[in-house]
Amino acid sequence: MQFYQHHIGDFKKDTSFLDHKARSQYLELMWLYYDQEQPLPDNVPLLAMKVQATEEEISLLLTLFFTKVEDKWHHTRINEELESVYRKSESARK
């Protein structure tokens, strides 16, 4: 996905307790999710490397903002946004 709706107010409200570094790492995780259009793998070392964070930092962000289902980390808001885009694309295609 090359574009997504970023709701600044919601993001700031949901991340107001994070410092700038953690907020940036969270954004990087979100961008990975949107770019791949699928949940993040349950591979903390890989995710930490990809967003230039420690494993501890990534584990905390995953716990705070994602839900683990089987071997993937899901993000409710991103899933909703992706489904909306897919529905619109399908409607336009028809």
C-alpha positions as CSV (number, residue, x, y, z in Angstrom):
1,M,0.0,0.0,0.0
2,Q,1.5,3.3,-1.0
3,F,-1.0,5.6,0.8
4,Y,-3.0,5.4,4.0
5,Q,-5.1,7.8,6.1
6,H,-3.1,9.0,9.0
7,H,-5.4,10.5,11.6
8,I,-3.1,12.8,13.4
9,G,-5.4,13.6,16.4
10,D,-6.0,9.9,17.1
11,F,-2.3,9.1,16.7
12,K,-1.3,11.9,19.1
13,K,-4.0,10.9,21.6
14,D,-3.0,7.2,21.5
15,T,0.8,7.9,21.8
16,S,0.9,11.0,24.0
17,F,2.7,9.0,26.7
18,L,5.6,7.9,24.4
19,D,8.8,9.8,23.9
20,H,9.8,10.8,20.4
21,K,12.0,7.8,19.9
22,A,9.3,5.3,20.8
23,R,6.7,7.2,18.7
24,S,9.0,6.9,15.7
25,Q,9.5,3.2,16.3
26,Y,5.8,2.7,16.5
27,L,5.3,4.6,13.2
28,E,8.0,2.4,11.6
29,L,6.1,-0.7,12.8
30,M,2.9,0.7,11.4
31,W,4.6,1.5,8.0
32,L,5.9,-2.1,7.8
33,Y,2.3,-3.4,8.4
34,Y,0.8,-1.1,5.8
35,D,3.6,-1.8,3.3
36,Q,3.2,-5.5,3.6
37,E,-0.6,-5.3,3.9
38,Q,-0.5,-8.0,6.5
39,P,0.1,-8.5,10.2
40,L,3.7,-8.4,11.5
41,P,5.5,-11.7,12.1
42,D,6.2,-12.8,15.6
43,N,9.9,-12.3,15.2
44,V,11.0,-9.6,17.6
45,P,14.7,-9.6,16.6
46,L,13.8,-9.1,12.9
47,L,11.3,-6.3,13.7
48,A,13.8,-4.6,16.0
49,M,16.4,-4.7,13.2
50,K,14.0,-3.3,10.7
51,V,13.0,-0.3,12.8
52,Q,16.4,0.2,14.5
53,A,15.2,-0.5,18.0
54,T,16.1,-2.9,20.8
55,E,14.1,-6.1,21.2
56,E,12.8,-4.8,24.5
57,E,11.5,-1.6,22.9
58,I,9.8,-3.6,20.2
59,S,8.3,-6.1,22.7
60,L,6.8,-3.2,24.7
61,L,5.3,-1.5,21.6
62,L,3.9,-4.8,20.3
63,T,2.2,-5.4,23.7
64,L,0.8,-1.9,23.8
65,F,-0.5,-1.5,20.3
66,F,-0.9,-4.9,18.7
67,T,-2.7,-8.1,19.4
68,K,-0.9,-11.5,18.9
69,V,-3.0,-14.0,17.1
70,E,-1.2,-17.3,16.6
71,D,2.1,-16.3,15.1
72,K,1.3,-12.8,13.9
73,W,0.9,-9.3,15.5
74,H,-2.4,-7.7,14.4
75,H,-3.3,-4.0,14.6
76,T,-7.1,-3.4,14.8
77,R,-7.1,0.1,13.2
78,I,-4.7,-0.9,10.4
79,N,-6.8,-4.0,9.7
80,E,-9.9,-1.8,9.5
81,E,-8.2,0.7,7.2
82,L,-7.0,-2.1,4.9
83,E,-10.4,-3.7,4.7
84,S,-11.9,-0.3,3.8
85,V,-9.4,0.1,1.0
86,Y,-10.1,-3.4,-0.3
87,R,-13.9,-2.8,-0.2
88,K,-13.5,0.4,-2.2
89,S,-11.2,-1.2,-4.7
90,E,-13.6,-4.1,-5.2
91,S,-16.5,-1.7,-5.6
92,A,-14.7,0.4,-8.2
93,R,-13.6,-2.7,-10.0
94,K,-17.3,-3.8,-10.4
